[in-house]
Amino acid sequence: MPSKRRLRWAAIPLGLAAAVVLAGCTPTELHGFLPGFVEDGTAATNQTERVAGLWVTSWIVLLIVGLITWGLMGWAVVMYRRRKGQTGLPVQLRYNMPIEILYTVIPLILVLAMFFFTARDQTAIETQWSDDEVDVEVTAIAKQWAWDFQYDGEAEDNSDAVWTMGTQAHPDEAGDFDREQLPTLVLPVDKKVKIDLQSRDVVHSFWIIDFLYKKDMYIGKDNSWSFIPTRVGEFDGKCAELCGEYHSMMLFNVKVVEQDEYDAYLETLRAEGNTGDITDSYDRLSNLPGTGASTDAEEEE
């Protein structure tokens, strides 16, 4: 009994110390040093907190498992080391059934638990809103090595859509990029956004770094991503799939703005004449068989 009482009294200061240490952590530290959070803890999207929680929790569990494993290894090294005067091999043991069951059941429980939470969060993140639910629908088109963005309208023929076509980033002599020259995706804050992802040529990957999520863009198979931007600001985006010689220069900006600023931006594009469905004049897939493209032989005739 005295020993148990001492353990309880020892646990109190340890718990208080842990609480003080955690209270002094910044939101960045509490979220595993991941981007996407500002000093007050505001996340970049409605999904950022979920992704960060899964990441941090997984690392905490793995760290605890590692500490226990390293501790048992150290204990075995010390307790079963060769003593002075001992010779020959130690006593050979065949097996220990309780221990074998223990180190079989515990990993199984860990794997099943991590699978459950991963599947749960992935299902929530991958749930796509219908066209009636979304406030803004954008088509992001990847091409070697830049981005096009089309802001889809409400007309069935998309005649009221507006768009921008981007060009590849070009670094200066110091290796820096001019953000103003990069393709820019503008989104309204606190609105339901659905981004349809398309590729013009090879496999790309759409990645907004602070949003803690990326999604591949396949040839002939469109993907979608639904989320809510929850913080006004500018964010970096890039292609996260090696897609050719200038993959590292396939960059873009993301600007999350208030609704009135978003509406004004669309009107600017409309005034520039960037209306209707975006042109596919640079779509290399138009040369694939079955698309109706003329062959060299037909052109000669």
N, C-alpha and C positions, 0 to 999 in steps of 0.2 A: 504493500500500500504506500509506504513512504516514497518508493521510487516512482510510482505512478503520479503521486501528487507533485513531485519535483518536475516530472515531464510536463505536467499541465502548466505549472508556473513558468517553465522555460518556453512553452509555446506562445504565451501571451506576448512577451517582448519581441519574439520573432515575427508574430503576426502584425504587431504595431510597426515594426521596422519595415516589413514588406509593404504595408499600407502607405507609410510615409514615402518610400521610394517610388511606388507607383503613382502617388499623388503628384510627385515632382516631375513626372514624365510629360513631355509635350505630346500633342495629338499625333505627331509624326512617329514618335517613339512607341506610343501605345498601339499604333497601327503597323508596327513592324517596319518602320522606316520606308513605307510605301508612299509614293506620291499621291496626289488627289485630295489632300486635306490641308486646310489653312489652320492658323493658330487657334481659332475658336472651335476647331473640330468639324466645321462644315465640310461635307463631302461634295465631290464634283457632280455626282449623279445619285439617283435613288438606289443604285446597285453597288456603288463603291464601298459602302459600309459592309455589305454582305460579303463581297470578295475579300476585303481586308480581314474580316472576322474569321473567315475560313482559313486564310493564310496564317494568321497569327495563332489561332487555336491549334492548327496542325503542328506548327513549330514548337509550341509549348508542350504538347503531348510527346513529340519526338524527343525534345530535350529532357523531359522527365524520364522517358524510357532509357535514353542514353546515360543519364546520371545513375540510374539504378543498375544498368548493365556494367558501367565502368566501376561502380562501387562493389558489385559482386565479384568482378574480375580481380580488383585490388584485394578484397577480403580473401579470395581463394589463394592469391599469390602469397599473402602474408601467413595465413593460417596453415597452409599445406606446403610451406617451403621446407627444404631439407634442413634438418637440425644438425648441430655439431655432433659428430660421432656416428651419424647414421650412414649406412652403406646399403648398396643394392637398390632395387626398385621398391617404391612404396606399395602398400597393400592395394591390390587390384579389385575394384568393385565392378560388378556386372552392370547394374542399373539401379535407379531409384524411381519407382513408379510415380509417386506423388510429384516429384520434381519434373519428370517428363510430361505428365499431364499438365502441370503448371505452365511450362514453356511452350506447350502446344495450344492451350486454351487462350492464354492471354494475347498472343499475337493474332489469333483468330478473331477475338473480340475487338482488338484495335483495328484490324483491317475492315471488319464489317461496320464498325462505327464510323470510320473515316469514309467508307464507301457511301454510307447512308447520308451523311451530312453533305458530301460532295454532290451526290445525285439530287438531293433536295434543293441545294442552292443552284445547281446547274439548271434544273427544271424551271425554277423561278426566273432565272436570268434569260433563259432561252424561250420563255413564253412570249409569243408575238401578238401584238394587238391587231385587231381587225381594222380595216379602213375606216369604219364608223367610229372607232374609239380614239384614233390618233388625232392630234391637233396639227401636226406638221409631218409631211412625208417627203423624204429626200431620197434621190437616187444618186449614190456615189459610184462613179465609174473609174476603175483603175486602168492605167495604160502605161506602157514603158516610155518614160518614167515620170509620170505626173498624174494629176487627178482632175476629173470633171465632176461638177455638182449640179444636179438639176432639182429645183424646188417644185414638186408636182402640184398642180392646181386641182380644182374640183370638177372641171369639165371632163367628160368621158374621153374625148379625143386629146386631152392634155394640151389644148390650144392656149390655156392660160398659164401654163408652166413657164418658169424662167430658169436660166442656167448661166454658169460660168465655165470656161474651159481653161485649165491650168497648163503651165509649162514646167519643164524640169528645173529644179533648183540649180543655181550656178554660184559656187563659192568665190569669194574675192581672194586676193593674194594671201590674206591671213587665214584663209580657210573658213571664214564666217559667211553666213547666209543672210541676205536681206529679207526679213520676215514679210515686208510689204509686197515682195515679188512672188511669194509662195501662193499656191492655190489656197483659198480660204473658204471654210465651211462655216456659215453663220446659223446659229440656232437660238430660239427664244427660251428664256429661263422659265422653269416651272411649267413646261408644257410637255405633253406626251409626244415623243418623237419616234418615228419609225424610219430607219435608214435601210433602203434596199441596195444591196451590194452587187456590183457587176464587174466583170473583167473584159477588156477588149482583146487581150492577147494570151498572156500566160497566167499562172497562179500567182496572185498577190495576197496580201493580208492587211486588212484595215485596222489600224491601231491608234487610238487616242490614249496617250500614255497615262495621263492623270485619271482617266476613266477606268483604269485597271482591267481593260478587256480588249481583246482583239479577235478578229474573225476572218477566216480565209475567204477569198473571192475566187471561185472556180470558173473555168471556161464552160459555158453552156449550162451552168447550174447556179442560179441566183440565190443569195443568202439574205437574211434580214436581221435587224437588231432593233429592239424596242427599249427605250429608256426615257428618263426624265432628267434633263440638266437642272441641277439645283443651285448652281452658283454662277454668278456673272464673272466673266474673266476670259483670258486667252490661254489656250492650251496647245501643246505640240502634238502633231500627228505624223505618222510615217508608215511606210510599208514594212511589215515584219516578216516577209517571206522573200528569201533570196530569189530575185526575179530577173537578174541579168547584170550587165556591166555597170550600170549607173543606179543600182538598187539603193545605195546609200544616199542618193540625191533625190529620192522619191519622197519628198516631204510635203506637209501641208499644215495650215493653221486651222484652229477651231476658235471661233468667237461666240461666246454665249452672252446674249444681250437681252435688254428688256423688249417687250412685245412691240412697242412703238418704233424702236430702233430697227427691229427686225422687219417690220412692215415697210419702213422707209428704204431699207436696203433692197427689198424685192422691187419696189417702185423704181429704184435707180437702175436695176437690171432691165426692167421692162422699158424704161426710157431709152436704154442703149440698144434696144431691138433684140435682146437675147430672149426671145419668146418661142413657145412651142416646144416640141420634143427636140432634144439636143441632137445635133448632126452626128452621123456615124461615119463621116468621111475618113476618119483615121482608124476605123475599126478593122484590124487585120483579119478578124474572123469572117469578114464579108467575102474573102477569097476561098473559104472552105467549100468543098463539094456539096452540092445540094442547096446552096444559098441563092442560086440564080446568077451567079457571077459568070461573065463571058470568059471563055478560054482563048488562048492565043490563036488557036486554029480558027475559031469563029470570027475573031477580029480580022484575020487575014482574008477570010472569005468576004 
